[in-house]
């Protein structure tokens, strides 16, 4: 079993959800309803999860010997809404092959 690859897949999934919560729940609460604390709390959580994602990406890249192209794709997917979910679909065959 490849635990670093699984950890990266999990970090991508959780980070993707935190990004969506920040964009589609916390930001409307701030700008429409004036509830600014929502972005502070969710933004801080998302920031920590993003750091975890970057760390997990680094470890998985080293272990799996991914190309710069794939690593860059993985990084950019974290900057695009729903991008990490697409990335996770690309990781499934790698997980199957690793087992």
C-alpha distances in whole Angstrom, upper triangle without the diagonal:
4,6,9,9,9,11,13,13,15,17,18,19,21,23,24,25,27,29,30,31,33,34,36,36,37,39,41,42,43,45,46,47,47,44,43,41,38,37,38,35,33,33,32,29,28,29,26,24,25,24,21,20,21,20,16,17,19,15,13,16,16,13,13,16,18,21,24,25,21,21,25,24,21,24,27,25,25,29,29,30,27,25,22,22,22,20,17,18,18,14,13,14,11,8,9,10,7,5
4,6,6,6,9,10,11,12,14,16,17,19,20,21,23,25,26,28,29,30,32,33,34,35,36,39,40,41,43,44,45,45,42,41,39,36,35,35,33,30,30,29,27,25,26,24,21,21,21,18,17,18,16,13,14,15,12,10,13,13,9,10,13,15,18,21,22,18,18,21,21,18,20,23,22,22,25,26,27,25,23,19,20,20,17,15,17,16,12,12,13,10,7,10,10,6,7
4,5,5,6,9,10,10,12,14,15,16,18,20,21,22,24,26,27,28,30,31,32,32,34,37,37,38,40,42,42,42,39,38,36,33,32,32,30,27,28,26,23,23,23,21,18,19,18,15,14,16,14,11,13,14,11,9,13,13,11,12,15,16,20,21,23,19,18,21,21,18,20,23,21,21,24,26,26,24,22,18,19,20,17,15,17,17,13,13,15,12,10,12,13,10,10
4,5,5,6,9,10,10,12,14,15,16,18,20,21,22,24,26,26,28,30,31,31,32,35,36,36,38,40,41,41,38,36,34,32,30,30,28,26,26,24,22,21,21,18,16,16,15,12,12,13,11,7,9,10,7,6,10,10,8,9,12,13,17,18,20,16,15,18,18,15,16,20,19,18,21,23,24,22,20,17,18,19,16,14,17,16,12,14,15,12,10,14,14,11,12
4,5,5,6,9,10,11,12,14,15,16,19,20,21,23,24,26,27,28,30,30,32,34,35,36,38,39,40,40,38,36,34,32,30,30,29,26,26,25,22,21,21,19,16,16,16,13,12,13,12,8,9,11,8,6,9,11,8,8,12,11,15,17,17,14,13,16,16,13,15,18,16,16,20,21,22,20,17,14,15,16,12,11,13,12,8,10,11,8,7,11,11,9,11
4,5,5,6,9,10,11,12,14,15,17,18,20,21,23,24,26,27,28,28,30,33,33,34,36,38,38,39,36,35,33,30,29,29,27,24,25,24,21,20,21,19,15,16,17,13,12,14,13,10,11,13,11,9,13,14,12,12,15,15,18,20,20,17,16,19,18,14,17,19,17,17,20,21,21,19,17,14,14,16,13,10,13,13,9,10,12,10,7,11,12,10,11
4,5,5,6,9,10,11,12,14,15,16,18,20,21,22,24,26,26,26,28,31,31,32,34,36,36,36,34,32,30,28,26,26,24,22,22,21,18,17,17,15,12,13,13,10,9,12,10,7,9,12,10,9,12,14,12,13,16,16,19,20,21,17,15,18,18,14,15,18,17,15,19,20,20,19,17,14,15,16,14,12,15,15,11,13,15,13,11,15,16,13,14
4,5,5,6,9,10,10,12,14,15,16,18,20,21,22,24,25,25,27,29,30,31,33,34,35,35,33,31,29,27,25,25,24,21,21,20,17,16,16,14,11,11,12,9,7,9,9,5,6,9,8,7,10,12,11,11,14,13,16,16,17,14,12,14,14,10,12,15,13,12,16,17,18,16,14,11,12,14,11,9,13,12,9,12,14,12,11,14,16,14,15
4,6,5,6,9,10,11,13,14,15,17,19,20,21,23,24,24,26,28,29,30,32,34,34,35,32,31,30,27,25,26,24,21,21,21,18,16,17,16,13,13,14,11,9,12,12,9,9,13,12,10,12,15,14,13,16,14,17,18,18,14,13,16,14,11,13,15,13,12,16,16,16,14,13,9,9,11,8,6,9,10,7,9,12,10,9,13,14,13,15
4,5,5,6,8,10,11,12,14,16,17,18,20,21,22,22,24,27,27,28,30,32,32,33,30,29,27,24,23,24,21,19,19,19,16,14,16,14,11,12,13,10,9,12,12,9,11,14,13,12,15,17,16,16,19,18,21,21,21,18,16,18,17,13,15,17,14,13,17,17,17,14,14,10,10,13,11,9,12,13,11,12,15,14,12,15,17,16,17
4,5,5,6,8,10,10,12,14,15,16,18,20,20,20,22,25,25,26,28,30,30,31,28,26,25,22,21,21,19,16,16,16,13,11,12,11,7,8,10,7,5,9,9,7,9,12,12,11,14,16,16,16,19,17,20,20,20,17,15,16,16,12,12,15,13,10,14,15,15,14,13,9,11,13,11,10,14,14,12,14,17,16,14,18,20,18,19
4,6,5,6,9,10,10,12,14,15,16,18,19,20,21,24,25,25,27,29,30,30,28,26,25,22,20,21,20,17,16,17,14,12,13,13,9,9,11,9,6,9,11,9,9,13,13,12,14,17,17,16,18,16,18,18,17,14,13,14,13,9,10,12,9,7,11,12,12,10,9,5,7,10,8,7,11,12,10,12,16,15,14,17,19,18,20
4,6,5,6,9,10,11,13,14,16,17,18,19,20,22,23,25,26,28,28,29,27,26,24,21,20,21,19,16,17,17,14,12,14,14,10,11,14,12,9,13,14,12,13,16,16,15,17,20,20,19,21,19,21,21,21,17,16,17,15,12,13,14,11,10,13,13,12,10,10,6,6,10,9,7,10,12,11,12,16,16,15,17,20,19,20
4,5,5,6,9,10,11,12,14,15,16,16,18,21,21,22,24,26,26,27,24,23,21,18,17,18,16,13,14,14,11,9,12,11,7,9,12,10,9,13,14,12,14,17,17,16,19,21,21,21,23,22,24,23,23,20,18,19,18,14,15,16,13,11,14,14,13,11,12,9,10,13,12,11,14,16,15,16,20,19,18,21,23,22,23
4,5,5,6,9,10,10,12,14,15,15,16,19,20,21,23,24,25,25,23,21,20,17,15,16,15,11,11,12,9,7,9,9,5,6,9,8,7,10,12,11,12,15,16,16,18,20,21,21,23,21,22,21,21,18,16,17,16,12,12,13,11,8,10,11,10,10,10,8,10,13,12,12,15,16,15,17,21,20,19,22,24,23,24
4,5,5,6,9,10,11,12,14,14,16,18,19,20,22,23,24,25,23,22,21,18,16,18,16,13,13,14,12,9,12,12,9,9,13,12,10,13,15,14,14,17,19,17,19,22,22,22,23,21,22,21,20,18,17,16,15,12,12,12,9,7,9,9,7,6,7,5,7,10,10,10,13,15,14,16,20,19,19,22,24,23,25
4,5,5,6,9,10,10,11,12,14,16,17,18,20,21,22,23,20,20,19,15,15,16,15,11,12,14,11,9,12,13,10,11,15,14,12,15,18,16,17,20,21,20,22,25,25,25,27,24,26,25,24,21,20,20,18,16,16,16,13,11,12,12,9,8,10,9,9,13,13,12,15,17,17,18,22,22,21,24,26,26,26
4,5,5,6,9,10,10,10,12,15,15,16,18,20,20,20,18,17,16,12,11,13,11,7,8,10,8,5,9,10,8,9,12,12,12,14,17,16,17,20,21,21,23,25,26,26,28,25,27,26,25,23,21,21,19,17,16,16,14,11,12,12,10,11,12,11,12,15,15,15,18,20,19,21,25,24,23,26,29,28,29
4,5,5,6,9,10,10,11,13,15,15,17,18,20,20,18,17,16,13,11,13,13,9,9,11,10,6,9,11,9,9,13,13,12,14,17,17,17,20,22,21,22,25,26,26,27,25,26,24,23,21,19,19,17,15,14,13,11,9,9,9,7,9,10,10,11,14,14,15,18,19,19,21,25,24,24,27,29,28,30
4,5,5,6,8,9,10,12,13,15,16,17,18,19,17,17,17,13,12,15,14,10,11,14,12,10,13,15,13,13,16,17,15,18,20,20,20,23,25,24,25,28,29,28,30,27,28,26,25,23,22,21,19,17,16,15,13,11,11,10,7,8,10,11,11,14,15,15,18,20,20,22,25,25,25,28,30,30,31
4,6,5,5,6,9,10,11,13,14,15,16,17,15,14,14,10,10,12,11,8,9,12,11,9,12,14,13,13,17,17,16,19,21,21,22,25,26,26,27,30,31,30,32,30,31,29,28,26,25,24,22,20,19,18,16,14,14,13,10,11,14,14,14,17,18,18,21,23,23,24,28,28,27,30,32,32,33
4,6,6,5,6,9,10,10,12,14,15,15,13,12,12,8,7,10,9,6,6,10,9,8,10,13,12,12,16,17,16,18,21,21,21,24,26,26,27,30,31,31,32,30,30,29,28,26,24,23,22,20,18,18,16,13,13,13,10,12,15,15,16,19,19,20,22,24,24,26,29,29,29,32,34,33,34
4,6,6,6,8,10,11,11,13,14,15,14,13,14,11,9,12,13,10,10,13,13,11,13,16,15,14,18,19,18,20,23,23,23,25,28,27,28,31,32,32,33,30,30,28,27,26,24,23,21,20,18,17,15,13,12,11,8,11,13,14,16,18,19,20,22,24,25,26,30,30,30,32,34,34,35
4,6,6,6,9,11,11,12,13,15,14,14,15,11,11,14,14,11,12,16,15,13,16,19,17,17,21,22,20,23,25,25,25,28,30,29,30,34,34,34,35,32,33,31,30,28,27,25,24,22,21,20,18,16,15,13,10,12,15,16,16,19,20,21,23,25,26,27,30,31,31,33,35,35,36
4,6,6,6,9,10,10,11,12,11,12,12,8,9,12,12,9,11,14,14,13,16,18,17,18,21,22,21,24,26,26,27,30,31,31,32,35,36,35,37,34,35,34,32,30,29,28,26,24,23,22,20,18,17,16,13,15,18,18,18,21,23,23,25,27,28,29,32,33,32,34,37,37,37
4,6,5,6,9,10,10,10,8,8,9,5,5,9,9,7,8,12,12,11,14,16,16,17,20,21,21,23,25,26,26,29,31,31,32,35,36,35,37,34,35,33,33,31,29,28,27,25,23,22,21,18,17,17,14,17,19,19,20,23,24,24,27,29,29,30,34,34,33,36,38,38,39
4,5,5,6,8,9,10,9,8,10,7,6,10,11,9,9,13,14,13,15,18,18,18,21,22,22,23,26,27,27,29,32,32,32,35,37,36,37,35,35,33,32,31,29,27,26,25,23,21,20,18,16,16,14,17,19,20,21,23,24,25,27,29,30,32,35,35,35,37,40,39,40
4,5,5,5,7,9,9,10,12,9,9,13,14,12,13,17,17,16,18,21,21,21,24,26,25,27,30,30,30,33,35,34,35,38,40,39,40,37,38,36,35,33,32,30,29,27,26,24,23,21,19,18,16,18,21,22,22,25,26,27,29,31,32,33,37,37,37,39,41,41,42
4,6,6,5,6,5,7,9,7,8,11,12,11,13,16,16,16,18,21,21,22,24,26,26,28,30,31,31,34,36,36,37,40,41,40,42,39,40,38,37,35,34,32,31,29,28,26,25,23,21,21,18,20,23,24,24,27,28,29,31,33,34,35,38,39,38,40,43,42,43
4,6,6,5,4,4,7,7,7,9,11,11,12,15,16,16,18,20,21,21,24,26,26,27,30,31,31,33,35,36,37,39,41,41,42,39,40,37,37,35,33,32,31,29,27,26,25,23,21,21,19,22,24,25,26,28,29,30,32,34,35,36,40,40,39,42,44,43,45
4,6,6,7,8,11,10,10,13,15,14,14,18,19,18,20,23,23,23,26,28,28,29,32,33,33,35,37,37,38,41,42,42,43,40,40,38,37,36,34,32,31,30,28,26,26,23,21,21,19,22,24,26,27,29,30,31,33,35,36,37,41,41,41,43,45,45,46
4,6,8,10,13,12,12,15,17,16,17,20,21,21,23,25,26,26,29,30,30,31,34,35,35,37,40,40,40,43,45,44,45,42,43,41,39,38,37,35,33,32,30,29,28,26,24,23,20,23,26,27,28,30,31,32,34,36,37,38,42,42,42,44,47,46,48
4,6,8,11,10,12,15,16,16,17,20,21,21,23,25,26,26,29,31,31,32,35,36,36,38,40,41,42,44,46,45,47,44,44,42,41,40,38,37,35,34,32,31,30,27,26,25,23,25,28,29,29,32,33,34,36,38,38,40,43,43,43,45,48,47,48
4,6,9,9,11,12,14,15,16,18,20,20,22,24,25,26,28,30,30,32,34,35,36,38,40,40,41,44,45,45,46,44,44,42,41,40,38,36,36,34,32,31,30,27,25,25,23,26,28,29,30,33,34,35,37,39,39,41,44,44,44,46,49,48,49
4,6,6,8,10,11,12,13,15,17,18,19,21,22,23,26,27,28,29,32,33,33,36,37,38,39,42,43,43,44,42,43,41,40,39,37,35,34,33,30,30,29,26,24,25,22,25,27,28,28,31,32,33,35,37,37,39,42,42,41,44,46,45,46
4,5,6,7,9,10,11,13,15,16,17,19,20,21,23,25,26,27,29,30,31,33,35,36,37,39,41,41,42,40,41,38,38,37,34,33,32,31,28,28,27,24,22,23,21,24,26,26,28,30,31,32,34,36,36,38,41,41,40,43,45,44,45
4,6,5,6,9,10,11,12,14,15,17,18,20,21,23,24,26,27,29,30,32,33,34,36,38,39,40,41,39,40,38,38,36,34,33,32,30,28,28,27,24,23,24,22,24,26,26,27,30,31,31,34,35,35,37,40,40,39,42,44,43,44
4,5,5,6,8,10,11,12,14,16,16,18,20,21,22,24,26,27,28,30,32,32,34,36,37,37,39,37,38,36,35,34,32,30,30,28,26,25,24,21,20,21,19,21,23,23,24,27,27,28,30,32,32,33,37,37,36,39,41,40,41
4,6,5,5,8,10,10,11,14,15,15,17,19,20,21,23,25,25,27,29,30,31,34,35,35,36,34,35,33,32,31,29,27,27,25,23,22,22,18,17,18,17,19,21,21,22,25,25,26,29,30,30,32,36,35,34,37,39,38,40
4,6,5,6,9,10,10,12,14,15,17,18,20,21,23,24,25,27,29,30,31,33,35,35,36,35,35,33,33,32,29,28,28,26,23,23,23,20,19,20,19,22,23,22,24,27,27,27,31,32,31,33,37,36,35,38,40,39,40
4,5,5,6,9,10,11,13,14,16,17,18,20,22,23,24,26,28,29,30,32,33,34,36,34,35,33,33,32,29,28,28,26,23,24,23,19,19,21,19,21,22,21,23,26,26,26,29,31,30,32,35,34,33,36,38,37,38
4,5,5,6,8,10,10,12,14,15,16,18,20,21,22,24,26,26,28,30,31,32,33,31,32,31,30,29,26,26,25,22,21,21,20,16,16,17,16,17,19,18,19,23,23,23,26,27,27,28,32,31,30,33,35,34,35
4,5,5,6,9,10,10,12,14,15,16,18,20,20,22,24,25,26,29,30,30,32,30,30,28,28,27,24,23,23,21,18,19,18,15,14,16,15,17,18,17,20,22,22,23,26,27,26,29,32,31,30,34,35,34,35
4,5,5,6,9,10,11,13,14,15,17,18,20,21,23,24,26,28,29,30,31,29,31,29,29,27,25,24,24,22,19,20,20,16,16,18,18,19,20,19,21,24,23,23,27,28,27,29,32,31,30,34,35,34,35
4,5,5,6,9,10,11,12,14,16,16,18,20,21,22,24,26,27,28,29,28,29,28,28,26,23,23,23,20,18,20,19,15,16,18,17,18,19,17,19,22,21,21,24,26,24,26,30,28,27,31,33,31,32
4,5,5,6,9,10,10,12,14,15,16,18,20,20,22,24,25,26,27,25,27,25,25,23,20,20,20,17,15,16,15,11,12,14,13,14,15,14,16,19,18,18,21,23,22,24,27,26,25,29,31,29,30
4,5,5,6,9,10,11,12,14,15,17,19,20,21,23,24,25,26,25,26,24,24,23,20,19,20,17,14,16,15,12,12,15,15,17,16,15,18,20,19,20,23,24,23,25,28,27,26,30,31,30,31
4,5,5,6,9,10,11,12,14,16,17,18,20,22,23,24,25,24,26,24,25,23,20,20,21,18,15,17,17,13,15,17,17,18,18,16,19,21,20,20,23,24,22,25,28,26,25,29,30,28,29
4,5,5,6,9,10,10,12,14,15,16,18,20,21,22,23,22,24,22,23,21,18,18,18,15,13,15,14,11,13,15,15,15,15,13,15,18,16,16,20,20,19,21,24,23,22,25,27,25,26
4,5,5,6,9,10,10,12,14,15,16,18,20,20,21,20,21,19,20,18,15,15,15,12,10,12,12,8,10,13,13,14,13,11,14,17,15,15,19,19,18,21,24,22,22,25,26,25,27
4,5,5,6,9,10,11,12,14,15,17,18,20,21,19,21,19,20,19,15,16,17,14,11,14,14,11,13,16,17,18,16,14,18,19,17,18,21,21,20,22,25,23,22,26,27,25,27
4,5,5,6,8,10,11,12,14,15,16,18,19,18,20,19,21,18,15,16,17,14,12,15,15,12,14,17,18,18,16,14,16,19,16,16,20,19,17,20,23,20,20,23,24,22,24
4,5,5,6,9,10,10,12,14,15,16,17,16,18,17,17,15,12,13,13,10,9,12,11,8,11,14,15,15,13,10,13,15,12,12,16,16,14,17,20,18,17,21,22,20,22
4,5,5,6,9,10,10,12,14,15,16,14,16,14,15,14,10,11,12,9,8,11,12,9,12,15,16,17,14,12,16,17,14,15,18,17,16,19,21,19,19,23,23,21,24
4,5,5,6,9,10,11,12,14,15,15,17,16,17,16,12,14,15,12,11,15,15,13,15,18,20,20,18,15,18,19,16,16,20,19,17,20,22,19,19,22,23,20,22
4,5,5,6,8,10,10,12,13,13,15,15,17,14,11,14,14,11,11,15,14,12,16,18,19,18,16,13,16,17,14,13,17,16,13,16,18,15,15,19,19,17,19
4,6,5,6,9,10,10,11,10,12,12,13,10,7,10,11,8,8,12,12,11,14,16,18,17,14,12,15,15,12,12,15,14,12,15,17,14,15,18,18,16,19
4,6,5,6,9,10,10,10,12,11,13,12,8,11,13,10,10,14,15,14,16,19,21,21,18,15,18,19,15,16,19,17,15,18,19,16,17,20,20,18,21
4,5,5,6,8,10,10,13,14,16,14,11,14,16,13,13,17,17,16,19,22,23,22,20,17,19,20,16,16,19,17,15,17,18,15,15,19,18,15,18
4,5,5,6,8,8,11,12,14,11,9,13,14,11,12,16,15,15,18,20,22,21,18,15,17,17,13,13,16,14,11,14,15,11,12,15,15,12,15
4,6,5,5,5,8,9,11,9,7,10,12,10,11,14,15,15,18,20,22,21,18,16,18,18,14,15,17,14,12,15,16,12,14,17,16,14,17
4,6,5,7,10,11,14,12,10,13,15,14,14,18,19,19,21,24,26,25,22,19,22,21,18,18,20,18,15,18,18,14,16,19,17,15,18
4,6,8,11,13,16,13,12,16,17,15,16,20,20,20,23,25,27,25,22,20,21,21,18,17,19,17,14,16,16,12,13,16,14,11,14
4,5,9,12,13,11,11,14,15,13,15,18,18,19,22,24,25,24,21,18,20,19,15,15,17,14,11,14,13,9,11,13,11,9,13
4,7,9,11,10,10,13,14,14,15,18,19,20,22,24,26,25,22,20,22,20,17,17,19,16,14,17,15,12,14,17,14,13,16
4,7,8,6,6,10,11,10,12,15,15,17,19,21,23,22,18,17,19,17,14,15,16,13,12,15,14,11,14,16,14,13,17
4,5,5,6,9,10,11,12,14,15,17,19,20,23,22,19,18,20,18,15,17,18,14,14,17,16,14,17,19,17,17,21
4,6,5,6,8,10,10,12,14,16,17,19,22,22,18,17,20,18,15,18,19,16,16,19,19,17,19,22,20,20,24
4,6,5,6,9,10,11,12,15,16,17,20,19,16,16,18,16,13,16,17,14,15,18,18,16,19,21,20,20,24
4,5,5,6,9,10,10,13,15,15,18,17,13,13,15,13,10,13,13,10,11,14,14,12,15,18,17,17,21
4,5,5,6,9,10,11,13,15,18,17,13,13,15,14,11,13,15,12,12,16,16,14,16,19,18,18,21
4,5,5,6,8,10,11,13,16,16,13,13,16,14,11,15,16,14,14,18,19,17,19,22,22,21,25
4,5,5,6,9,10,11,14,13,10,10,13,11,8,12,13,11,12,16,16,15,18,20,20,20,24
4,6,5,7,9,10,13,12,9,8,11,10,7,9,12,10,10,14,15,14,15,18,19,18,21
4,5,5,7,10,12,13,9,9,13,12,10,12,15,13,14,17,19,17,19,22,22,21,24
4,5,5,7,10,11,8,9,12,11,10,13,15,14,15,18,20,19,21,24,24,24,27
4,5,5,8,8,4,5,9,8,7,10,12,11,13,16,18,17,19,21,22,22,25
4,6,7,8,6,6,9,10,9,11,14,14,14,17,20,19,19,23,24,23,26
4,7,9,7,9,12,12,12,14,17,17,17,20,23,22,23,26,27,27,29
4,6,5,8,10,10,11,14,15,16,17,20,22,22,23,26,27,27,29
4,5,8,9,10,11,13,15,16,18,20,22,23,23,26,28,28,30
4,6,5,7,9,10,11,13,15,16,19,20,20,23,25,25,27
4,5,5,6,9,10,11,13,15,17,18,19,21,23,23,25
4,5,5,6,9,10,10,13,15,15,16,18,20,20,22
4,5,5,7,9,10,11,14,15,15,17,19,20,21
4,5,5,7,9,11,13,14,15,17,18,19,21
4,5,5,6,9,11,11,13,15,16,17,19
4,5,5,6,10,10,10,13,14,15,16
4,5,6,8,10,10,12,14,15,16
4,6,7,8,10,11,12,13,16
4,6,5,6,9,10,10,13
4,5,5,6,9,10,11
4,5,5,6,8,10
4,5,5,6,9
4,5,5,6
4,5,5
4,5
4
